[in-house]
Each structure stands twice: as structure tokens, then as C-alpha cells.
Amino acid sequence: MCETSQTLDDTRIDKLPRAKSCFGIEHNIHNVAPPASAPPYALRSAIAGGGLTASPMLGRLGRLVPAGLQCCHAYGTRFAATSAATRQPPRRWSMLVGFSLGVGAGAGLLVYQPTPEDLRAAYLTPVRLGRDVYTAAATVIDYKLSLGTLTGAAREAALRECHQRGADRLLALCFANGGVYTKLGQHIGQLDHLLPEEYVLTMRRHLLDRCPVSPPEEVRRIFEQDLGAPPEKLFAYFSPQPIASASLAQVHEARDHSGRRLAVKVQHAGLRESCAADVATVSALVAAVRWVFPDFDYGWLVDEIKENLPRELDFRHEAGNAERCRANLQQSARAGAWHAGRVHVPLIDYRTSSHRILTMEFIDGVGVTDLEGLAALGLSRREVMLLIAETFNEMIFAHGYVHCDPHAANMLVRKVDGHAQLVLLDHGLYKSYTDSFRLSYAALWRSLIFADEAGIRRYSAAMNAGDAYDIFASMLTQRSWDQILDARSDHLAVQRTPQTRQVAQQYMATYSREITSLLQRMPRPLLLLLKTNDCLRSIDFALGEPVNTFVITARECSAALARERLRGAPGPLVRLAVAWERLRVEARMLGFELMVWCKGVRARLRLGPKPPAEPLPITELPARPPELLQARTAGAAA
């Protein structure tokens, strides 16, 4: 494998992190074309033991074996019996069997003619598996040897160093293998409340918009296979180099024959053929690491990717999501929403689209976290974050049809008529929620905002959180249980001090085992909502937290509950009760915003305590409900 890694095509990946390994991570052989001598049936042998059958490539590779290798098997069986009877030398026996296997495999290749993607996947899968095993083993051994019997501050320092080395190895693996691995790394980059910050920050810095790219010849082959013609015949202009690359696809600029600018999204070659093997491999490695570290139980993350990836790989599904999202936004515009016309979904050109190619209108804009770009357009960070928060809260609580991958690279902002306009990209991952689920989720958020413990317990149970409702509430709000139940109006105020952030992170770390257990039993649709919240929280933090998004959430969830109540019994008394409830919500939100504003004024005038410049040592975490601790202690004893 080390020798094959020298055939690197450096046009594929530019300036990627290196990691020394005999499995090619150092050389980034994610883009190596299979040599002519690569055995196309190698993957079948590797996969057969793992029970994988979900890949289209496996079905085709399975047809490489039948006639030739079945004949070889029969011949080899007869030859072995003859050899035992005549006592021929072992060397001659092995030469004849090897010759017969080669002839059989060659016959299979001639008859069934695998595609280049099949050959590529068959060749690269063992290499990718080797990278996986190396990365997992090196990381586990590093933790075991580096931590040893260390305690106290020395252990904490060593642990942080191990986290960073592990994050660097994982990043190198994601760049080398691409596809599913890049998608997994992007997801890790949003899990602030679950994983060490070294992993989160490393993945976030490098994987949102710095993904590997496919060479022009692979792009051309996909066009010819899907649309029957190369891109230069379908478009008046097509840029050979992509303007952006993501985990599953890359985007090229083009112009049609009328001169209209287009953005053409082309899927990376070989993803559909390798995704089943990649997911199975990652799942096996996660299980192996969990066996060594029982607290590491992230099988739910692999399950989520396994469930959603097939839909994301079909761009026709993405086009349908975009159309439905646009229709929902137009419905809100007709209803008089304040952000009417300020959210845009690019139009699709179906004439030059397929399951691996998606052509849409080209939009000029800046990234939502590009502070310099926003300033150059004269747009405030507050206006941008307010628009994002309103849009996604409306998706969740009003429509129940949610864009579940809203990280910063999937949104642009442009200036239209003097105001910010949000452009939503990458519509591959959506989730549709039932009215029952949507309303329970709205009621849960209303209980969180009003510090209603009984409501939190009730609606957390509806989400399958059980007696871990306090942890579930902390995951949703990024606040400790004590802060959530604080009766003051500003109990969910934005908090920017290093001390409060450290408390929240350590609270999550302390209960990490219970958190992962909770995630394992949660409904899958809820996991995507948690991911959406994580993405939006990351954008809010990158913009400097200019808006308290809890205020927007409070108004949207209350409006959803009010609409449902009016739909069920639209009588005058119900209308009066709904109006009173809305007035109560607005009064509380007004008091909330006023208290936050006063705190800001006091801080600017230095009338209040100055936040610490560095995180302070934490001697005691916020308390959890004592009855829960007692119940769990009794359960453990039983």
C-alpha cells in the first residue's frame, strides 16, 4: 500500500494536513485511480465477512465472480483431491490453483465489464479500511499510554493534548477518505455540547468549506454518463475548476446559451459505490472504540448518517426539497411575515440536472459568518442573525418541514432593496415532522422559557427523555438545570463570559454517559432538530451573539400553539384566552429584553462586575434534581 500511495494526483487536494502512516494518509491517496492490476473482486472478499449488501457496486462486483470463480472452485476441489492422491509437490498445486483463479477472474471481468467507479471502489476500500484501523488504533493507544495513572491537573493537561492529537488524526482521515468521512467530520464540528472542544474546533475550522475536489476528467465522465454529453456541449461556458467543494459534491460556475449564470453541483465520483462500505466500517470502528472506552457511545451518529445519506446522494430528492421550501416561504410571505421576500431559494434548471448533477441559478453573496463581507455590504450582524433565527423557527414550529444542515457554508447573504436577504443552499437533508411532534416540541420550548418544571417533565417524556429531562433541557438550552429553573425574566439571557461557558461544557462532560444514552433512545427526527440547533448556535456564536434567539423561539412556539388552539375550537372565549396568552408572552419577552439591555448598559458603564479574562477554576457544578440522583443511585444498587 505504501508504494501505491506515491501515485498521488496533487490536483485533487491542496494543502491538506498530513499524518504519517503506511496506509496512505500521509499521501492523501483519496484520489488515486486504480491500477490495471487491481483485483476488482477484492472488495467483495472484504465485505462478505461484514455482511454488507446495501451498495449498488457490491451487486455488480458480485457478478464478477460467478462463472469464472465457480468454475475455478469446482476445478480446484477436484485438483486438490487428485493432488492428495498422487502426492504432487505443493508448489505445483499452488501454481495451478493461482493460474485457475486468475483465468476465472479474467473471464468474469471480460463478461461483466465493471465500470471505472467499481474498479476504483474495489481498489480503494482496503486502503481506506487500513487508514481507519490505523487512525483508531493510534488514537486509542495514545490515550491509554499518555494518561496512564495521571491525576489532577497533570491528567487534565495530558488529556487536552491527547484530544488535539486525536482530532488531527481524525481530520487527516476525513481529508484522505472524503465522502462519508467528511460528512461525519462536519457533524462533529457542530457538537459543542457533546465532544471535547479540540475535536469540535478542529473539524469546524477545516471541513466546512475546504473539502477535497474531483478532477475535471471525473466531472466530465459523470456528465456523459448522466446527461449523455460533456459539460462544454451543454453549456456556453463551464468552469473546469470548482468554485466550492463540500463533502458530497462540488460546485462549478457555468453559463447557459442565453448568457444566464448558473451554479452546477456535481457529485464526487464513487460516493454511491463506496458509501455502504464506509458507513459499515465507521460503525465497526465506533463499536470497537466503545469496547475500549465505554463512555464513547456514538453509534447514534453513525445510524443517523446511514439513514439520511442515501437521500442526500440523490439530487432529485434535493430539488424536491428546495421546491417545497420555496413554497412554504411564499406561503409565509402571503401571510404577512416580516421577513417576506427576504429569504431566497435558488431556482432549479431541470434540463441539465440528474441524480448526480444539480443545476441552479447562480447567486452572488457573502457567507453568513463573513464579518468583513457583511460590513462591506453595510449589513449588521444583528439583522442577519435575526433573519436566520426567524426563518428556521418558522420552519420548525409553523411548517414542520426543516432544513437540517444549516451550517455556515450552506447559507449566503446579499443586499436587496437595502436589506439583508438570506439565501439557503444545499437542500439535501430535510425532515418532515408530524403535527403532534411539532406541537409537543413547541410546548416543551414554551415550558423552558417560562421555567415550568412540570411542563418540562411532561413534554420531555413525550420526546422519550424519561427521567433525564433535566439533561435534555440542558442540551437544548446550553444552560444548567439551576439556570433553567431560575424564575427571573432573564434566566436564559445570552452569556458571553468564559466562566459560564466553562460551566456549561463541564456540566455536559460530567454527564456525558447519560447524554449519549439519551441520544441512543431519542426519536431520530429529534436528533436532526438537535443538529439544527447546534448549527444555528455555532453561527450565532460566530456572529458575536447579537440576538437572543430564545426570544424569537418563544414567540414562534407560542404562535404555533395558539394557531392549533384556534383551529380546534375557534369560539370567542378561546380567542380571548389565546389573545391573553399572547399578551402574557409578549410582556415577558419585553421584560426579558429590557433586563438584558440594562445589563449591557451596566457592563459598558462598568457598574457591574467585570467578566474574568480567563476561565476560573470550577469547584462545584450546578446541582441536578436530588430526587433524580436518589432514584438513579437506587436503580444502580438494585
C-alpha positions as CSV (number, residue, x, y, z in Angstrom):
1,M,0.0,0.0,0.0
2,C,2.9,2.4,0.7
3,E,4.1,2.0,-2.8
4,T,0.7,2.8,-4.4
5,S,0.4,6.0,-2.4
6,Q,3.1,7.6,-4.5
7,T,0.7,7.9,-7.4
8,L,-0.9,10.9,-5.9
9,D,-2.7,13.3,-8.2
10,D,-1.9,16.6,-6.4
11,T,-4.6,18.5,-8.4
12,R,-7.2,16.8,-6.2
13,I,-6.4,18.0,-2.8
14,D,-4.5,21.2,-2.0
15,K,-2.6,21.9,1.2
16,L,-4.3,19.2,3.3
17,P,-3.0,18.2,6.7
18,R,-0.5,15.3,6.7
19,A,-0.3,12.3,9.1
20,K,2.5,9.7,8.8
21,S,1.0,6.4,8.1
22,C,1.7,3.3,6.0
23,F,-1.9,3.4,4.9
24,G,-1.6,6.5,2.7
25,I,-3.0,9.2,5.0
26,E,0.3,11.0,4.6
27,H,0.0,11.0,0.9
28,N,-3.8,11.7,0.6
29,I,-4.5,8.9,-1.8
30,H,-8.2,9.6,-1.7
31,N,-7.9,10.5,-5.4
32,V,-5.7,7.5,-6.6
33,A,-7.0,5.8,-9.7
34,P,-7.0,2.0,-9.5
35,P,-4.1,0.4,-11.4
36,A,-5.0,-2.1,-14.2
37,S,-3.8,-4.9,-12.0
38,A,-6.1,-4.1,-9.0
39,P,-8.3,-7.1,-8.3
40,P,-11.9,-6.0,-8.8
41,Y,-13.2,-8.7,-6.5
42,A,-11.1,-7.6,-3.5
43,L,-13.9,-5.6,-2.1
44,R,-16.3,-8.5,-2.3
45,S,-13.9,-10.6,-0.2
46,A,-13.5,-7.8,2.4
47,I,-17.2,-7.0,2.6
48,A,-18.5,-10.6,2.6
49,G,-17.3,-11.0,6.2
50,G,-19.1,-7.8,7.3
51,G,-22.5,-8.7,5.8
52,L,-22.8,-5.5,3.7
53,T,-25.3,-5.7,0.8
54,A,-26.5,-2.1,0.5
55,S,-24.1,-0.8,-2.2
56,P,-25.0,-0.9,-5.9
57,M,-21.4,-1.6,-6.6
58,L,-21.4,-4.8,-4.5
59,G,-24.2,-6.2,-6.7
60,R,-22.1,-5.6,-9.8
61,L,-18.9,-6.9,-8.3
62,G,-20.8,-10.0,-7.2
63,R,-21.3,-10.8,-10.8
64,L,-17.6,-10.7,-11.5
65,V,-17.2,-14.0,-9.7
66,P,-20.0,-16.4,-10.8
67,A,-19.0,-18.1,-14.0
68,G,-15.2,-17.9,-13.7
69,L,-14.7,-18.4,-10.0
70,Q,-17.4,-21.0,-9.6
71,C,-15.6,-23.0,-12.3
72,C,-12.3,-22.4,-10.5
73,H,-13.8,-23.6,-7.2
74,A,-15.0,-26.8,-8.8
75,Y,-11.7,-27.3,-10.6
76,G,-9.7,-26.5,-7.5
77,T,-11.7,-29.0,-5.5
78,R,-11.1,-31.8,-8.0
79,F,-7.5,-30.8,-8.3
80,A,-6.9,-30.9,-4.5
81,A,-8.3,-34.4,-4.4
82,T,-6.1,-35.5,-7.3
83,S,-3.1,-33.9,-5.7
84,A,-3.7,-35.7,-2.4
85,A,-4.0,-39.0,-4.3
86,T,-0.9,-38.5,-6.5
87,R,1.1,-36.6,-3.8
88,Q,2.2,-33.9,-6.3
89,P,4.5,-31.2,-4.9
90,P,2.7,-28.3,-3.1
91,R,4.4,-25.7,-5.2
92,R,2.9,-27.1,-8.4
93,W,-0.5,-27.3,-6.7
94,S,-0.4,-23.7,-5.7
95,M,0.7,-22.5,-9.1
96,L,-2.1,-24.3,-10.8
97,V,-4.7,-23.0,-8.4
98,G,-3.4,-19.5,-8.8
99,F,-3.5,-19.8,-12.5
100,S,-7.1,-21.1,-12.4
101,L,-8.1,-18.2,-10.1
102,G,-6.6,-15.7,-12.4
103,V,-8.3,-17.2,-15.5
104,G,-11.6,-17.2,-13.7
105,A,-11.3,-13.6,-12.5
106,G,-10.3,-12.5,-16.0
107,A,-13.3,-14.3,-17.5
108,G,-15.6,-12.6,-15.1
109,L,-14.0,-9.2,-16.0
110,L,-14.5,-9.8,-19.7
111,V,-18.1,-10.9,-19.3
112,Y,-19.4,-8.4,-16.8
113,Q,-17.2,-5.3,-17.6
114,P,-17.2,-3.3,-14.3
115,T,-17.4,0.5,-14.5
116,P,-14.4,2.6,-13.6
117,E,-16.2,3.6,-10.4
118,D,-16.5,-0.1,-9.5
119,L,-12.8,-0.7,-10.0
120,R,-11.9,2.4,-8.1
121,A,-14.0,1.5,-5.1
122,A,-12.8,-2.1,-5.1
123,Y,-9.2,-0.9,-5.1
124,L,-9.6,1.9,-2.6
125,T,-11.8,0.1,0.0
126,P,-9.0,-2.0,1.5
127,V,-6.7,1.1,1.6
128,R,-9.5,3.2,3.3
129,L,-10.1,0.4,5.8
130,G,-6.3,0.4,6.6
131,R,-6.4,4.1,7.3
132,D,-9.4,3.6,9.6
133,V,-7.8,0.9,11.6
134,Y,-4.5,2.8,11.8
135,T,-6.3,6.0,13.0
136,A,-8.5,4.3,15.5
137,A,-5.6,2.2,16.9
138,A,-3.2,5.1,17.1
139,T,-5.7,7.2,18.9
140,V,-6.7,4.6,21.4
141,I,-3.1,3.7,22.2
142,D,-2.3,7.4,22.6
143,Y,-5.0,7.9,25.2
144,K,-4.0,4.7,27.1
145,L,-0.3,5.4,27.2
146,S,-0.4,9.2,27.7
147,L,-2.9,9.3,30.5
148,G,-1.8,6.2,32.4
149,T,-2.1,6.8,36.1
150,L,-2.0,10.6,35.9
151,T,-4.4,12.5,38.2
152,G,-5.5,16.1,38.8
153,A,-4.1,18.9,36.8
154,A,-1.4,16.8,35.1
155,R,-4.1,14.4,33.8
156,E,-6.2,17.4,32.5
157,A,-3.3,18.8,30.6
158,A,-2.4,15.4,29.1
159,L,-6.0,14.8,28.2
160,R,-6.3,18.0,26.2
161,E,-3.1,17.2,24.3
162,C,-4.5,13.8,23.5
163,H,-7.7,15.3,22.3
164,Q,-5.8,17.6,20.0
165,R,-3.6,14.8,18.6
166,G,-6.7,12.6,18.1
167,A,-8.5,15.5,16.4
168,D,-5.6,16.0,14.0
169,R,-5.6,12.3,13.1
170,L,-9.3,12.3,12.5
171,L,-9.0,15.4,10.3
172,A,-6.3,13.7,8.2
173,L,-8.5,10.6,7.9
174,C,-11.5,12.7,6.8
175,F,-9.4,14.5,4.1
176,A,-7.9,11.3,2.9
177,N,-11.1,9.2,2.7
178,G,-13.6,12.0,1.9
179,G,-17.3,11.5,1.3
180,V,-18.9,9.9,4.3
181,Y,-15.9,10.7,6.5
182,T,-16.1,14.4,5.6
183,K,-19.8,14.4,6.4
184,L,-19.1,12.8,9.7
185,G,-16.3,15.4,10.5
186,Q,-18.7,18.3,9.6
187,H,-21.2,16.9,12.0
188,I,-18.6,16.5,14.8
189,G,-17.8,20.2,14.2
190,Q,-21.3,21.2,15.4
191,L,-21.4,19.0,18.6
192,D,-20.2,21.7,21.0
193,H,-22.1,20.2,23.9
194,L,-21.1,16.5,23.4
195,L,-17.4,16.3,22.3
196,P,-14.2,17.9,23.5
197,E,-13.6,21.3,22.0
198,E,-10.4,20.2,20.4
199,Y,-12.4,17.9,18.1
200,V,-15.2,20.4,17.5
201,L,-13.0,23.3,16.7
202,T,-10.5,21.3,14.5
203,M,-13.3,19.9,12.4
204,R,-15.2,23.2,12.2
205,R,-12.1,25.1,11.0
206,H,-11.1,22.8,8.2
207,L,-14.2,20.8,7.0
208,L,-16.9,23.3,6.2
209,D,-15.6,24.8,3.0
210,R,-12.2,23.1,2.5
211,C,-13.2,19.7,1.2
212,P,-11.3,17.7,-1.4
213,V,-12.2,18.2,-5.1
214,S,-12.7,15.9,-8.0
215,P,-10.5,16.3,-11.1
216,P,-12.1,17.5,-14.4
217,E,-12.0,14.1,-16.1
218,E,-14.2,12.6,-13.4
219,V,-16.6,15.5,-13.7
220,R,-16.7,15.1,-17.4
221,R,-17.4,11.3,-17.1
222,I,-20.4,12.0,-14.7
223,F,-21.9,14.4,-17.3
224,E,-21.5,11.9,-20.1
225,Q,-23.0,9.1,-18.0
226,D,-26.0,11.0,-16.6
227,L,-26.8,13.6,-19.4
228,G,-25.2,12.0,-22.5
229,A,-22.9,14.9,-23.3
230,P,-19.8,16.6,-21.8
231,P,-20.4,19.9,-20.0
232,E,-18.9,22.1,-22.8
233,K,-21.7,21.0,-25.1
234,L,-24.5,21.5,-22.6
235,F,-23.4,25.0,-21.5
236,A,-21.9,28.0,-23.3
237,Y,-19.3,28.2,-20.6
238,F,-18.3,25.7,-17.8
239,S,-15.5,26.4,-15.4
240,P,-13.2,23.4,-15.2
241,Q,-12.2,24.2,-11.6
242,P,-14.9,24.3,-8.9
243,I,-15.6,27.5,-7.0
244,A,-16.6,25.5,-3.9
245,S,-16.4,21.9,-2.6
246,A,-18.4,20.1,0.1
247,S,-18.4,16.6,1.5
248,L,-20.6,15.1,-1.2
249,A,-20.3,17.4,-4.2
250,Q,-18.5,20.4,-5.7
251,V,-19.9,23.5,-7.4
252,H,-18.9,24.8,-10.8
253,E,-19.8,28.2,-12.4
254,A,-21.4,28.0,-15.8
255,R,-23.5,30.0,-18.3
256,D,-26.3,28.7,-20.5
257,H,-26.6,29.7,-24.1
258,S,-28.7,32.7,-23.2
259,G,-25.9,34.1,-21.0
260,R,-27.6,33.3,-17.7
261,R,-25.1,32.5,-14.8
262,L,-25.6,29.1,-13.3
263,A,-24.2,27.1,-10.4
264,V,-23.7,23.4,-11.2
265,K,-23.4,21.0,-8.4
266,V,-21.6,17.8,-9.3
267,Q,-21.4,14.8,-7.0
268,H,-18.0,13.4,-6.2
269,A,-17.3,10.2,-8.2
270,G,-17.6,6.9,-6.5
271,L,-19.6,8.0,-3.5
272,R,-22.6,5.9,-4.2
273,E,-20.4,2.8,-4.7
274,S,-18.4,3.3,-1.5
275,C,-20.9,4.7,1.0
276,A,-22.2,1.4,2.3
277,A,-18.7,0.0,2.9
278,D,-17.6,3.3,4.5
279,V,-20.6,3.5,6.9
280,A,-20.2,-0.1,7.9
281,T,-16.5,0.4,8.5
282,V,-17.1,3.5,10.6
283,S,-19.8,1.7,12.6
284,A,-17.5,-1.2,13.3
285,L,-14.7,1.2,14.5
286,V,-17.1,3.1,16.7
287,A,-18.2,-0.2,18.3
288,A,-14.6,-1.2,18.8
289,V,-13.6,2.1,20.4
290,R,-16.7,1.8,22.7
291,W,-15.4,-1.5,23.9
292,V,-12.2,0.1,25.0
293,F,-13.8,3.3,26.2
294,P,-17.3,2.5,27.5
295,D,-18.3,6.2,27.7
296,F,-17.6,6.6,24.0
297,D,-21.0,5.5,22.6
298,Y,-21.7,7.4,19.4
299,G,-23.4,4.7,17.4
300,W,-26.4,7.1,17.1
301,L,-24.3,9.4,15.0
302,V,-23.4,6.6,12.5
303,D,-27.1,5.5,12.5
304,E,-28.2,9.0,11.5
305,I,-25.7,9.1,8.6
306,K,-26.7,5.6,7.5
307,E,-30.4,6.7,7.4
308,N,-30.0,10.0,5.7
309,L,-27.1,9.6,3.3
310,P,-28.9,7.7,0.5
311,R,-31.4,10.6,0.2
312,E,-28.6,13.2,0.2
313,L,-26.9,11.3,-2.6
314,D,-29.9,11.7,-4.9
315,F,-30.0,15.3,-6.1
316,R,-33.5,14.8,-7.5
317,H,-34.6,14.5,-3.9
318,E,-32.7,17.7,-3.1
319,A,-34.5,19.5,-5.9
320,G,-37.9,18.5,-4.5
321,N,-36.9,19.7,-1.0
322,A,-35.9,23.1,-2.5
323,E,-39.2,23.5,-4.3
324,R,-41.2,22.7,-1.1
325,C,-39.1,25.0,1.0
326,R,-39.7,27.8,-1.5
327,A,-43.5,27.2,-1.5
328,N,-43.5,27.3,2.4
329,L,-41.7,30.6,2.4
330,Q,-44.1,32.1,-0.2
331,Q,-47.0,31.0,2.0
332,S,-45.5,32.9,4.9
333,A,-45.0,35.9,2.7
334,R,-48.7,35.9,1.8
335,A,-49.5,35.7,5.5
336,G,-47.6,38.9,6.0
337,A,-44.5,37.7,7.8
338,W,-41.9,40.4,8.4
339,H,-39.2,38.5,6.5
340,A,-41.4,38.1,3.4
341,G,-39.2,38.3,0.3
342,R,-36.1,38.3,2.4
343,V,-35.3,34.5,2.1
344,H,-34.4,33.1,-1.2
345,V,-34.1,29.5,-2.6
346,P,-32.2,29.3,-5.9
347,L,-34.3,28.2,-8.9
348,I,-33.5,24.8,-10.4
349,D,-32.8,24.2,-14.1
350,Y,-34.1,20.6,-14.6
351,R,-32.9,20.4,-18.2
352,T,-29.3,19.9,-17.1
353,S,-29.9,18.1,-13.8
354,S,-29.9,14.4,-12.8
355,H,-29.5,12.3,-9.7
356,R,-25.8,13.3,-9.5
357,I,-25.9,16.8,-11.2
358,L,-28.0,19.8,-9.9
359,T,-28.1,23.0,-11.9
360,M,-29.5,26.1,-10.3
361,E,-29.3,29.9,-10.7
362,F,-26.0,31.5,-9.6
363,I,-26.3,33.8,-6.5
364,D,-23.6,36.3,-5.6
365,G,-23.4,36.8,-1.8
366,V,-21.1,36.6,1.2
367,G,-21.0,33.9,3.9
368,V,-23.2,34.5,6.9
369,T,-20.2,34.4,9.2
370,D,-18.0,36.6,7.0
371,L,-17.9,39.7,9.2
372,E,-15.8,41.7,6.8
373,G,-18.1,40.9,3.9
374,L,-21.2,41.8,5.9
375,A,-19.6,45.1,6.9
376,A,-18.7,45.9,3.2
377,L,-22.3,45.4,2.3
378,G,-23.4,47.6,5.1
379,L,-25.4,44.9,6.8
380,S,-25.5,44.5,10.6
381,R,-24.8,41.1,12.3
382,R,-28.0,41.6,14.3
383,E,-30.1,41.8,11.2
384,V,-28.5,38.7,9.7
385,M,-28.9,36.6,12.8
386,L,-32.4,37.8,13.3
387,L,-33.3,36.7,9.8
388,I,-31.7,33.3,10.2
389,A,-33.4,32.7,13.6
390,E,-36.8,33.8,12.3
391,T,-36.5,31.6,9.2
392,F,-35.6,28.4,11.0
393,N,-38.0,28.8,13.9
394,E,-40.8,29.3,11.3
395,M,-39.7,26.1,9.6
396,I,-39.8,24.1,12.8
397,F,-42.9,25.5,14.5
398,A,-45.1,26.7,11.6
399,H,-44.4,24.3,8.7
400,G,-42.8,21.2,10.3
401,Y,-40.5,20.9,7.3
402,V,-37.0,21.7,8.3
403,H,-33.6,22.2,6.6
404,C,-31.5,20.1,8.9
405,D,-28.0,21.0,7.7
406,P,-27.8,24.8,8.2
407,H,-24.1,25.3,8.9
408,A,-22.4,28.5,7.8
409,A,-21.3,27.1,4.4
410,N,-24.9,26.4,3.4
411,M,-26.1,30.0,3.7
412,L,-25.3,33.2,1.9
413,V,-26.3,36.8,2.5
414,R,-26.8,39.5,-0.2
415,K,-28.2,43.0,-0.1
416,V,-31.6,43.5,-1.8
417,D,-33.5,46.8,-1.6
418,G,-31.3,48.0,1.2
419,H,-31.9,45.0,3.4
420,A,-30.3,41.6,4.0
421,Q,-31.6,38.7,2.0
422,L,-30.8,35.1,3.2
423,V,-30.0,32.6,0.5
424,L,-30.5,28.9,1.5
425,L,-28.2,26.4,-0.1
426,D,-27.8,22.6,0.0
427,H,-31.3,21.2,0.4
428,G,-30.3,17.6,0.6
429,L,-31.2,17.0,4.2
430,Y,-34.7,17.9,5.3
431,K,-37.1,16.3,7.8
432,S,-40.8,16.4,7.9
433,Y,-42.4,16.5,11.3
434,T,-45.9,15.4,12.3
435,D,-48.3,18.0,13.9
436,S,-48.2,16.0,17.1
437,F,-44.4,16.1,17.3
438,R,-44.2,19.7,16.3
439,L,-46.7,20.9,18.9
440,S,-45.1,18.8,21.7
441,Y,-41.7,20.4,20.8
442,A,-43.3,23.8,20.8
443,A,-44.9,23.1,24.2
444,L,-41.5,21.9,25.5
445,W,-39.8,25.2,24.5
446,R,-42.6,27.2,26.0
447,S,-42.1,25.4,29.3
448,L,-38.3,26.0,29.1
449,I,-38.7,29.7,28.5
450,F,-41.3,30.1,31.4
451,A,-39.2,27.9,33.8
452,D,-42.2,25.5,34.1
453,E,-40.7,22.3,35.6
454,A,-43.9,20.3,35.3
455,G,-44.2,21.2,31.6
456,I,-40.5,20.3,31.0
457,R,-41.0,16.9,32.6
458,R,-44.2,16.2,30.7
459,Y,-43.0,17.2,27.2
460,S,-39.5,15.7,27.7
461,A,-41.2,12.4,28.4
462,A,-43.0,12.8,25.0
463,M,-39.6,13.0,23.4
464,N,-38.5,9.8,25.2
465,A,-36.2,11.6,27.6
466,G,-37.7,9.8,30.6
467,D,-36.1,10.8,33.9
468,A,-33.2,12.5,32.1
469,Y,-35.4,15.5,31.4
470,D,-33.0,17.8,33.2
471,I,-30.1,16.8,30.9
472,F,-32.3,17.0,27.9
473,A,-33.3,20.6,28.9
474,S,-29.6,21.5,29.3
475,M,-28.8,20.1,25.9
476,L,-31.5,22.2,24.2
477,T,-30.7,25.5,26.0
478,Q,-26.9,25.1,26.8
479,R,-27.8,26.1,30.4
480,S,-27.5,24.2,33.6
481,W,-30.7,22.9,35.3
482,D,-30.4,25.6,38.0
483,Q,-30.3,28.3,35.4
484,I,-33.3,26.9,33.5
485,L,-35.4,26.9,36.7
486,D,-34.3,30.4,37.7
487,A,-37.6,32.4,38.0
488,R,-36.1,35.7,36.9
489,S,-37.1,37.0,33.5
490,D,-33.6,36.8,32.1
491,H,-32.8,33.3,33.2
492,L,-32.0,32.4,29.6
493,A,-30.1,35.5,28.8
494,V,-27.1,35.3,26.4
495,Q,-24.0,34.8,28.5
496,R,-20.6,35.5,27.0
497,T,-18.2,35.1,29.9
498,P,-15.6,32.4,29.8
499,Q,-16.7,31.2,33.2
500,T,-20.3,30.5,32.2
501,R,-19.2,28.7,29.0
502,Q,-16.8,26.6,31.0
503,V,-19.5,25.7,33.5
504,A,-21.8,24.6,30.6
505,Q,-19.0,22.5,29.0
506,Q,-18.0,20.8,32.2
507,Y,-21.7,20.1,33.1
508,M,-22.1,18.3,29.8
509,A,-18.7,16.5,30.2
510,T,-19.7,15.3,33.7
511,Y,-22.9,13.7,32.4
512,S,-21.5,12.6,29.0
513,R,-22.5,8.9,29.6
514,E,-26.1,9.8,30.4
515,I,-26.2,12.2,27.4
516,T,-25.0,9.5,24.9
517,S,-27.5,7.1,26.5
518,L,-30.3,9.7,26.0
519,L,-29.3,10.2,22.4
520,Q,-29.4,6.5,21.7
521,R,-33.1,6.3,22.7
522,M,-34.3,9.6,21.3
523,P,-36.5,9.6,18.2
524,R,-34.4,10.0,15.1
525,P,-36.3,13.1,13.9
526,L,-35.4,14.8,17.2
527,L,-31.7,14.2,16.6
528,L,-31.9,16.2,13.4
529,L,-33.5,19.0,15.3
530,L,-30.7,18.9,17.8
531,K,-28.2,19.1,15.0
532,T,-30.1,22.0,13.5
533,N,-29.9,23.8,16.9
534,D,-26.2,23.1,17.1
535,C,-25.6,24.6,13.6
536,L,-27.6,27.7,14.4
537,R,-25.9,28.1,17.7
538,S,-22.5,28.0,16.1
539,I,-23.5,30.7,13.6
540,D,-24.9,32.8,16.4
541,F,-21.6,32.5,18.3
542,A,-19.5,33.3,15.2
543,L,-21.5,36.5,14.8
544,G,-20.9,37.5,18.4
545,E,-24.4,36.5,19.7
546,P,-26.1,39.8,18.5
547,V,-29.6,38.4,19.0
548,N,-31.1,36.5,21.9
549,T,-32.6,33.6,19.9
550,F,-34.7,32.4,22.8
551,V,-36.9,35.5,22.4
552,I,-37.6,34.5,18.8
553,T,-38.2,30.9,19.8
554,A,-40.6,31.9,22.5
555,R,-42.7,33.9,20.1
556,E,-42.8,31.3,17.3
557,C,-43.6,28.3,19.6
558,S,-46.4,30.4,21.3
559,A,-47.8,31.3,17.9
560,A,-47.8,27.7,16.8
561,L,-49.7,26.6,20.0
562,A,-52.1,29.5,19.5
563,R,-52.9,28.6,15.9
564,E,-53.6,25.0,16.9
565,R,-55.9,26.0,19.7
566,L,-57.9,28.3,17.4
567,R,-58.1,25.5,14.8
568,G,-59.6,23.1,17.3
569,A,-62.3,25.4,18.9
570,P,-62.4,28.9,17.3
571,G,-65.0,30.3,19.7
572,P,-64.9,33.8,21.3
573,L,-63.8,32.5,24.7
574,V,-60.9,30.6,23.1
575,R,-59.9,33.6,21.1
576,L,-59.9,35.7,24.2
577,A,-57.8,33.1,26.0
578,V,-55.3,32.9,23.1
579,A,-55.1,36.7,23.0
580,W,-54.4,36.8,26.7
581,E,-51.7,34.2,26.4
582,R,-50.0,36.0,23.5
583,L,-50.1,39.2,25.6
584,R,-48.5,37.4,28.5
585,V,-45.7,36.0,26.3
586,E,-45.0,39.5,24.8
587,A,-44.9,41.1,28.2
588,R,-42.5,38.5,29.5
589,M,-40.3,38.9,26.4
590,L,-40.4,42.7,26.7
591,G,-39.2,42.4,30.3
592,F,-36.6,39.9,29.3
593,E,-35.2,42.2,26.6
594,L,-35.3,45.2,28.9
595,M,-33.3,43.3,31.6
596,V,-30.7,42.2,29.1
597,W,-30.4,45.7,27.8
598,C,-29.9,47.1,31.3
599,K,-27.2,44.5,32.0
600,G,-25.4,45.6,28.8
601,V,-25.6,49.2,29.7
602,R,-24.2,48.5,33.2
603,A,-21.4,46.5,31.7
604,R,-20.5,49.2,29.3
605,L,-20.5,51.8,32.1
606,R,-18.6,49.3,34.3
607,L,-21.3,49.5,37.0
608,G,-21.4,45.7,37.3
609,P,-18.8,43.0,37.9
610,K,-16.2,42.7,35.2
611,P,-16.1,39.3,33.5
612,P,-12.9,37.3,34.2
613,A,-10.3,37.4,31.4
614,E,-9.6,33.7,31.8
615,P,-11.8,30.7,32.9
616,L,-11.9,30.3,36.6
617,P,-11.4,27.0,38.4
618,I,-14.7,25.2,38.9
619,T,-15.1,23.6,42.3
620,E,-18.8,22.6,42.1
621,L,-21.1,22.0,39.2
622,P,-24.7,23.3,39.3
623,A,-26.9,20.8,41.1
624,R,-29.3,18.3,39.4
625,P,-32.7,17.5,40.9
626,P,-31.9,15.5,44.1
627,E,-34.8,13.1,43.5
628,L,-33.3,12.1,40.2
629,L,-29.9,11.4,41.8
630,Q,-31.5,9.3,44.5
631,A,-33.6,7.4,42.0
632,R,-30.6,6.6,39.9
633,T,-28.5,5.6,42.8
634,A,-31.2,3.2,44.0
635,G,-31.5,1.8,40.5
636,A,-27.8,1.2,40.2
637,A,-27.8,-0.5,43.6
638,A,-30.7,-2.7,42.5
